[in-house]
Amino acid sequence: MKCTVEIFLDGYWQKAGFFEPDESQLNLGVGGSGRFDYDIDYAVNYIDQPYCQVGSRYPVNFELYRESTWPAFLLDLLPSGAGRRVWIKRLGLVDNESADWHLLLKGAGNPPGNLRIREASERSLVDHPGFAKNDIVNRHEDFIEYAEKNGALVAGATDVQGEAPKFLMNQDCRGKWHADGALPDSNVEKFWLIKFPRGTTDQDRLILKNEAPYYKVAGSFGLRTG
């Protein structure tokens, strides 16, 4: 029982290594022990190159890393907040520690960042015409359920972390919107992160509104932001 950790490096997704949880501690979820090791070919190609590591504590080499809890980089891949609730419902799981392994295998295929779980990413693309902007805005946090009922692939739209509903979406050349991961990259015109207030109060809306200045600060450091 193991999963394959992939990394986006040198312009494509490639196999970096493997994580294997201890079966006797699966009920502990991320608190259970496990092992990580790099793929041999990956280690040969990128040994001792820091920018190719999956995490700061895991230099690229031929060692077997044994941990008393799951490596921290896996926690970044797990759906959380609103995304976790959607996946729990979709998979028919009880929301406790024993669900973590199933969520990793099913819901960690399209997270933001340069790591993913291969088993979670292996799904067929769905031929769907896409949605108009109003479909997303008007449906708010119910957009995921609405999109699924209309035959769209939306798994990748729920992987962004946090409590507030937010979706990774792509626009095609016709201006239609799709969940991130539903289209081949060659068909994507723009990439978006769409975020809504976590609630319906004025304070919830103000919190979201006040994020805008932080994007300006990030932009002043040379980062590309909305």
URMOUR-V504924 format. One record per helix or strand of 2 or more residues. SS is the DSSP state (h for helix, s for strand). FROM is the first residue (numbers start at 1). TO is the last residue. If there is no record, write none. Layout:
ss/from/to
SS/FROM/TO
SS/FROM/TO
//
This chain:
ss/from/to
s/3/9
s/12/21
h/23/31
s/34/38
h/40/46
h/50/52
s/64/67
h/72/77
h/81/91
h/97/107
s/115/117
h/118/121
h/133/149
h/155/158
s/166/172
s/177/179
h/185/187
s/188/195
h/202/209
h/212/220
//
